[in-house]
Amino acid sequence: MSELTNNELAKKVRQHEETITQLVEIVASTNHRLTELDKKLSENTHTTVLT
């Protein structure tokens, strides 16, 4: 197994940090969209029940 230099390790860590940040942003965005859809669905269901 080849040894990685400190610079190579630091680069890999930065790349992983960037990937994790992107994934967290995707999860947050998806969660926001799901919350909005759930809210709209609840409003539609409530309206349907009242009519």
PEWOMO-V944801 format. One record per residue. N is the residue number from 1. OMEGA is omega as a letter, one per 30 degrees, with the letter a starting at -180 (999 if undefined). D_FIRST is the distance of its C-alpha to the first C-alpha in Angstrom with 2 decimals. Layout:
N/OMEGA/D_FIRST, N/OMEGA/D_FIRST
This chain:
1/a/0.00, 2/l/3.78, 3/l/6.54, 4/l/9.38, 5/l/12.84, 6/l/15.66, 7/l/17.32, 8/l/14.57, 9/l/14.40, 10/l/18.18, 11/l/18.44, 12/l/16.49, 13/l/18.73, 14/l/21.77, 15/l/21.03, 16/l/20.73, 17/l/23.92, 18/l/25.71, 19/l/24.85, 20/l/26.05, 21/l/29.14, 22/a/29.95, 23/l/29.66, 24/l/31.89, 25/l/34.38, 26/l/34.48, 27/l/35.12, 28/l/37.79, 29/l/39.46, 30/l/39.50, 31/l/40.91, 32/l/43.58, 33/l/44.57, 34/l/44.78, 35/l/46.92, 36/l/49.23, 37/l/49.56, 38/l/50.30, 39/l/52.92, 40/l/54.56, 41/l/54.55, 42/l/56.16, 43/l/58.78, 44/l/59.56, 45/l/59.85, 46/l/62.09, 47/l/64.25, 48/a/64.53, 49/a/65.65, 50/a/68.30, 51/999/69.85
